């Protein structure tokens, strides 16, 4: 029995788009299909997994979002596309009821809220929420830079990580979309640049990937509020390379957490000693340049790293007991232009 996963290739040429792959029970990986989409860097499923939404960033029109129906064989049927009313659309998520889609526009520091119709297509832009401010890193934090949109496990709030202003902004989420007037926020350490946020299954612990700080901050979560537990570097002691962090993933059993570094091209491997308490036990090469995303594949015994600037996706066997990643030499995918995201 084969299982399906998808890869984004963020290119403006004819090879840019969404690639569909299968992985068999014995770990054999095979390409099954391709859907062209200009400058696609992120994809997500609808809550019922019947539809897929993708960012698109054509130079001539700016950021946008495309909607697809997922056919029985996993292929994609185009539904429609709308402008995201910003630049560098980089992250998407649906509301738990599947009625709204939220898109973070990195360069313009805003969040677009779209309605979703009964057939899965995009309805209309219902809100455009602009962040303002700046941070101490004037080369990267000259203005707001919204980087992810993640719904809290209780389904009550949308978290928007803003790298530019060192905040996770928390918006109440209701039947009519976001309540912008009632937003609150958690503030990261200055110049940390919070990029992504990840919750554990309990819904009580969150991990924030700090792109500029090259670290993971663990937080305790309760009803829209966060409390810091600790912060953990993603780099070896004494590292002097110019580098920035990118993606973050928990193992299926939540005993291990992985974070990727770009510049010092690697994957930091942590033990979860207890919820919110991490121990860095290994750092492995990404075997390419700038691992933008890392993720498990279906079956959760193989791990992947998408190296953006070397057009290379490499794979690792995961030791479930120790959390160690062992590179699968000779199994790389090398023909996708700027691979950026891995979804299953």
Secondary structure, 3 states (H helix, E strand, C coil): CCEEEEEEECCCCCCCEEEEEEECCCCCEEEEEEEECCCCCCEEECCCCCEEEEEEEECCCEEEEEEEEECCCCCEEEEEEEECCCCCEEEEEECCCCCEEEEEECCCCEEEEEEECCCCCEEEEEEEEECCCCCCCCCCCCCCCEEEEEECCCCCEEEEEECCCCEEEEEEEECCEEEEEEEEEEECCCCCCEEEEEECCCCCEEEEEECCCCEEEEEEEECCEEEEEEEEECCCCCCCCCCEEEEEEECCCCCEEEEEEECCCEEEEEEEEECCEEEEEEEEECCCCCEEEEEECCCCCEEEEEEHHHCEEEEEEECCCCCCEEECCCCCECCCCCEEEEEC
